[in-house]
Structures are given as structure tokens and as C-alpha cells.
């Protein structure tokens, strides 16, 4: 599967935009709730690019299989300081701005002593025994802890994820999939402008030795009536009528060269027991109004959502084969096909992928956003949160299962490509 530089760029762009908009939803609403966001990452694994802006580290990672927003309080973040441990603190305007845990002899302009008491979450204070004298200092809410050359900003309780209301936390989690839904709708609307509104149903090609060819249909014929039913621009209605008329004569009214003609066509059952007449359809197009584009975009999004949900239902019921699933390799393959088909088709596929990402993340499967929302709903009902350790274990197991499934699907995709 050889890809041109342009197609490679379009594939990378698609992944980058879909993941970034998803993680930005988490990031934006977490920041609005006052949560300290430690990292905004695209991809997993080793860092390729990393920089800090404000309180957040932005990273681009090697494996293009998603992304994450790491919020304060979600994971063990800083080394715990124990009473009796010797540390050094740096002061700014009488408050601790940096706490050093190692290489103390190399620190200058600091106060060094044994910890008697330290609270970096609620009281924000530290008491040290400095040469027999007890000194207590206030700690700046944005102070840093430094160990092994790594700086980590402390997170007071009111900056942690767990300190926020259930509603604030739920919004921070739901915002990721929601942004994918917004992007999908915008892209579906853009597709309406790129593709245009059909004004008729026209034959683009007649297949050799097909019922259509035997009946005398030709490329360029405009289909206006079938069995007395107006077709207008509705290809779905034409398809329905054909499939309901296996081996039965159908009366078609067409316009050819400005003149109306009556033609009888008999659909024949071909592959998969589906009646076909052997034509490829197209249509003349016009530019839609803004209202038509919004309505059409919303309709396409609704229909695509139903198809995606049907696919997930099949997956849950186990009514699938491994070949029915696609991993990163298959996604790249299909994306390259759509990218090569033109900007309208590429944009349509981007909309589908954004919608799929949003719906998939809302599934109540461990490690996905949907599962985290289930835990929050359970907390709201029982009045207290689930033990964080147990919840983390559930998400870890779910993530591991997803990775195993992805490895299996990717392996199958590679075998399929090798076998052709």
C-alpha cells in the first residue's frame, strides 16, 4: 500500500484534528472548573515534541492511537514527603516557591531542614526543624516540587479533579465526545456545500449485459417516474422500488435529449440475492442554501449515527468476524481511499470518523469516557465517590483489553494486506 505524500499528510491531519478537538474539550472545561491540567497529549508512548505553556505541558507522542488530558488528582503525581525527611525550600516573598527533595548540597539560597509537618493540599504549609529551631512557612499554591531533575507543580485540593462537583467533573469528561459531535456536524454541513444538492436522478453508467442495457437505458437518462412514483432527487426511493420488484417488470419514465420516454425494466437477482438493474446513478447538482446545508448535514449525521450504533450492537451481541473489525492499518487504508477520491469524500469521511470517535468514547466500557461517566452517576446516586484505587484498576484492565484487541485487529489487518 504505497501512499503519496499528499495522502499521508491528509491521514496525519485527520488523526491530529480528531484527537486534538476531543482532548481540547476535556482540557477547556477542566480549566473552566479550576482543575489543574498537567498534560495535554496527542498520542501515547515516548515523547516526540514537548513544551510547557502556563501550567500545562503539551506533548506529541510516538503512537498515534489517541490522546489524553492528565488532570491533577487523577493519578499519583508527586513524591510524598515524610516527617523526618530532610528537604530544602526556596522562598519568594516569604512563601515557599520550590521544594527540593534531592541534591540538597548543590542548592543555594535555600532553607534546609528536617520536615516536622507538611500539608500541600489544604493548609499549604511546611514546618521544618532547622538546626533545632522550628520554622513554619506558607506554601505558594503554584509551588514546584523538584526531584531527580523533574519539576512538578503542587496541586492544592481545590485544583484537583476530585474536589469539583459531580456536574463539573461530568462536564469535563463529556466535553471530549461532545466536541467530536460538534466537529462532525460542521463537517457534514461543509460536505453539503462541497457536494451540492441533487436536482434529479440520472444514469451515470449502464453495466454490460445488464437488465438496464437490455431494456435500452443509456448513460445520461434522467429518471422521473418509476411505477408511477415520482423519483425527483431521491435515489433511496428508486433503490427501494427496484428491490421490491425482483423479476417483475417495472415501468420507468425517463427524459433523454429533452424528450420523455417509457421503458420497461425487469430487475434480476444477482449477488447476495439482491435485485439489480445494473446502473450506476448520479445527479445534476446545485448550490444549497445555508438552511438546506444545515438540515442536510443534520440528517446525514443522524443516519450515520444509526448505522454506527447498529455496528456496535452487532459487536456487543458477538455477531461479527475478526475481518469485520478494523484497526489503525485498516483506518489508514480506508482514509487513503477517501482522501484520493476528492475533498468532498475526504471531508465526509472525516465527519464519519469524528462521529464514530464521539460515540465510541461514550460507550460504558472501562477506560472510555462513558465508563467514567457511569462511575460519576453511581457517585451521584450513592452520595459518595467510588474508591479511587478500585476505579483506577477497572480503567487499567479496560485499557489493557482495548490494547490487546487493537493488537489482534492490527495483526489481522496486516495479514489481510499480505494476502491481498
JONOR-V278361 format. One record per backbone hydrogen bond with DSSP energy under -0.5 kcal/mol. NH is the residue of the N-H (numbers start at 0). CO is the residue of the C=O. If there is no record, write none. Layout:
nh: <NH/NH>
co: <CO/CO>
//
This chain:
nh: <7/8/9/10/11/12/13/14/15/16/17/18/19/20/21/22/23/24/25/26/27/28/29/30/31/32/33/34/35/36/37/37/38/39/40/40/41/42/42/43/47/48/50/52/55/56/57/57/58/59/60/60/61/62/63/64/67/69/70/71/73/81/83/84/86/87/88/89/91/94/95/96/97/98/99/99/100/105/106/110/111/112/113/114/115/116/118/124/125/126/127/128/129/129/130/132/134/134/136/137/138/139/142/143/144/145/146/149/151/153/156/158/159/160/162/163/168/169/170/171/172/173/174/175/176/177/178/179/180/181/182/183/184/185/186/187/188/189/190/191/192/193/194/195/196/198/199/200/201/202/203/203/204/206/206/209/211/213/214/215/215/216/219/220/221/222/222/223/223/224/225/226/228/229/230/231/233/234/237/238/239/240/241/242/243/244/246/247/249/251/251/252/253/253/254/255/255/258/260/262/264/266/266/267/269/269/272/273/274/275/279/281/285/292/293/294/295/296/297/298/299/300/301/302/303/304/305/306/307/308/309/310/311/312/313/314/315/316/317/318/319/323/324/330/331/332/333/334/335/336/337/338/339/340/340/341/345/346/347/348/349/350/351/352/353/354/355/356/357/358/359/360/361/361/362/364/367/369/370/370/371/372/373/374/375/376/377/378/379/380/381/382/390/391/392/393/394/395/396/397/398/399/400/401/402/403/404/405/406/407/408/409/410/411/412/413/414/415/416/417/418/419>
co: <3/4/5/6/7/8/9/10/11/12/13/14/15/16/17/18/19/20/21/22/23/24/25/26/27/28/30/29/158/34/35/69/69/56/38/67/58/40/65/62/59/59/57/55/52/37/50/55/39/48/41/58/45/43/61/62/40/38/68/35/70/79/114/81/112/99/110/97/94/91/137/89/89/143/87/97/145/102/103/88/109/86/128/84/126/126/124/118/136/116/134/113/127/132/128/129/127/132/125/93/123/95/139/96/151/98/149/146/144/142/120/155/156/71/159/160/164/165/166/167/168/169/170/172/172/173/174/175/176/177/178/179/180/181/182/183/184/185/186/187/188/189/190/191/285/283/283/222/281/220/201/279/279/204/277/206/276/209/210/211/212/211/202/217/254/200/220/221/252/252/228/250/225/227/223/223/230/232/233/234/235/236/237/238/239/241/266/244/264/249/262/224/251/260/221/253/258/255/253/251/249/247/264/275/267/273/269/270/272/267/204/201/196/288/289/290/291/292/293/294/295/296/297/298/299/300/301/302/303/304/305/306/307/308/309/310/311/312/314/313/317/320/321/326/327/328/329/330/331/332/333/334/335/336/337/338/341/342/343/344/345/346/347/348/349/350/351/352/353/354/355/356/357/358/359/362/364/360/362/364/367/368/369/370/371/372/373/374/375/376/377/378/386/387/388/389/390/391/392/393/394/395/396/397/398/399/400/401/402/403/404/405/406/407/408/409/410/411/412/413/414/415>
//
